[in-house]
Amino acid sequence: MITVDPHRCPQNHPCPMVKRCPHAAITQQGYLAPAISREHCASCGVCVQSCPYKAFVNLGEM
């Protein structure tokens, strides 16, 4: 399961992972930390690998 660590996310710009997610599982309201839809997320890890702030965390890897 992938989650967002809001302490790592700067929350001051549109999150590029919203468009990068191949399953359209990431949404963002304004500049708040992005949210992941459990229904759509396939835990593919694209966001985990791509986020420069390491805000997306695969809980299976903790």
ZAMARZA-539889 format. One record per residue (C-alpha): residue number from 1; residue in one letter; x, y, z negated. Coordinates in nm, 3 decimals, always signed. Each point is the difference from the previous one (the first is absolute). Example, Ala and Ser with C-alpha at 12.3 -4.5 7.8 and 13.67 -1.06 7.14 Angstrom:
2
{site 1 "a" {+1.230 -0.450 -0.780}}
{site 2 "s" {+0.137 +0.344 +0.066}}
END
This chain:
62
{site 1 "m" {+0.000 +0.000 +0.000}}
{site 2 "i" {+0.130 +0.344 +0.094}}
{site 3 "t" {-0.066 +0.308 -0.209}}
{site 4 "v" {+0.105 +0.366 -0.006}}
{site 5 "d" {+0.214 +0.140 -0.279}}
{site 6 "p" {-0.130 +0.359 -0.031}}
{site 7 "h" {+0.315 +0.100 -0.192}}
{site 8 "r" {+0.214 -0.072 +0.308}}
{site 9 "c" {-0.236 +0.170 +0.247}}
{site 10 "p" {+0.064 +0.376 +0.031}}
{site 11 "q" {-0.369 +0.062 +0.083}}
{site 12 "n" {+0.082 +0.315 +0.195}}
{site 13 "h" {-0.055 -0.107 +0.362}}
{site 14 "p" {-0.210 -0.234 +0.216}}
{site 15 "c" {+0.125 -0.353 -0.061}}
{site 16 "p" {+0.147 -0.142 +0.323}}
{site 17 "m" {-0.086 -0.354 -0.114}}
{site 18 "v" {-0.370 +0.073 +0.064}}
{site 19 "k" {+0.070 -0.011 +0.375}}
{site 20 "r" {+0.277 -0.259 -0.023}}
{site 21 "c" {-0.208 -0.273 -0.169}}
{site 22 "p" {-0.092 -0.257 +0.270}}
{site 23 "h" {-0.312 -0.102 -0.196}}
{site 24 "a" {-0.136 +0.352 -0.069}}
{site 25 "a" {+0.007 -0.084 -0.370}}
{site 26 "i" {+0.148 +0.329 -0.124}}
{site 27 "t" {-0.202 +0.318 -0.052}}
{site 28 "q" {+0.082 +0.333 -0.157}}
{site 29 "q" {-0.216 +0.280 -0.137}}
{site 30 "g" {+0.173 +0.332 +0.059}}
{site 31 "y" {+0.356 -0.031 -0.127}}
{site 32 "l" {-0.081 -0.239 -0.284}}
{site 33 "a" {+0.182 -0.332 -0.028}}
{site 34 "p" {-0.127 -0.239 +0.268}}
{site 35 "a" {-0.240 -0.282 -0.082}}
{site 36 "i" {+0.014 -0.356 +0.132}}
{site 37 "s" {-0.314 -0.190 +0.094}}
{site 38 "r" {+0.025 -0.351 -0.145}}
{site 39 "e" {-0.257 -0.108 +0.259}}
{site 40 "h" {+0.218 +0.104 +0.295}}
{site 41 "c" {+0.354 -0.040 -0.136}}
{site 42 "a" {+0.177 -0.311 +0.132}}
{site 43 "s" {+0.310 +0.059 -0.219}}
{site 44 "c" {+0.210 +0.016 +0.317}}
{site 45 "g" {+0.249 +0.235 -0.168}}
{site 46 "v" {+0.024 +0.263 +0.275}}
{site 47 "c" {-0.071 +0.275 -0.253}}
{site 48 "v" {+0.241 -0.146 -0.256}}
{site 49 "q" {+0.280 -0.008 +0.258}}
{site 50 "s" {-0.082 +0.339 +0.156}}
{site 51 "c" {-0.075 +0.238 -0.287}}
{site 52 "p" {+0.309 +0.218 -0.056}}
{site 53 "y" {-0.107 +0.061 -0.362}}
{site 54 "k" {-0.047 -0.371 -0.080}}
{site 55 "a" {-0.348 +0.089 -0.126}}
{site 56 "f" {-0.154 -0.318 +0.141}}
{site 57 "v" {+0.083 -0.299 -0.217}}
{site 58 "n" {-0.063 -0.368 +0.067}}
{site 59 "l" {-0.102 -0.132 -0.342}}
{site 60 "g" {+0.095 -0.350 +0.114}}
{site 61 "e" {+0.362 +0.118 +0.010}}
{site 62 "m" {+0.011 +0.141 -0.354}}
END
